Amino acid sequence: MLALDKLFPRKTLGFFPSPIHKLERLSAMLGVEVWAKRDDVSSGLAFGGNKIRKLEWLVADALAKGCDTLVSIGNIQSNHTRQVCAAAAAVGMKSYTVQETWLEWDDPVYDKVGNILLTRIMGGNPIMGGYGYSTTEKDTWARALEEVRAKGGKPYAIPAGASDHPLGGLGYANFADEVAMQEQQLGIFFDNIVVATCTGSTQAGMVVGFAAQEKRRRVIGIDTADDEAMTRRAVTKIANDTCELIAAKGGQRVVVRDADIEIIPDYSGPAYGLPSEQTIAAIRTAAEMEAMLTDPVYEGKSIDGLIDMAKKGHFKGQRVLYAHLGGAPALNAYYKAFEDPENLTKLAREARYKE
């Protein structure tokens, strides 16, 4: 157990530990024991999600440094920027969020409903601009930071997904301690953790946290960036950085092996933010069988991966924990995908990053 609360300051923003429960009907259908850990319901802040777990550590750092404004970046329908705005509102800070076009979706309300609407309702300052998904630092984000400074504010920089930040991996390293505690209470062990992976810190933190435990298990990242190499670089870097940070603070020295970082690219297409027919079908399956809502960008692809891998026998005789990271507010922006899933290619196209 890493016991990170003893090493780093943390600002409580969520209801942790998040609940774990068995997906009874889905398990019966797949012939595999599948449970879900519900980080989608682990906060009262604007529908929560996985970034709240990460932001507990970043917000504590921001407050300690006397910052008054959180500044971050994401897609127009970013779950992350919505949660950054929520965290800022909860602690009395301001927020500026760069809302870029990471995909082009043929709907005039795409930039008006879902996550972006919630950001506006909470008093955020969304800045519409920028084009194309990338984990590299963007000029649009740098300009937003300068805008806050020009107005006399003291910004705190939070990268996309709260990921490539010195503290970005702590939330999900701590998640591993939480799972171990709940396993002990339930008298069970999860052989496999299935999680959506994109900007990297959610999976990276898990990899570090579970590597610190005596009994090994698989952490299976379902790539949603549609760029396995970029995702792997991000996860590897953040995992190693997190190990070094924890050791530097006097915590347990953890070694992450290349084999610990497992990324499955088979369910990420056709591109970042664009669901396939199979994605939509998996979202419907989870909703119809468990009333569990998953979104077309992240969780729809990870639940698709879990269902398909189970059907192919990957988890035979094992227990699976599905990490539900949230994202349901984006569903409203993708209503057309459910009206006409056979014509998804007509509705959207990938937005390539432009230097």
Disulfide bonds with the S-S distance in Angstrom:
none
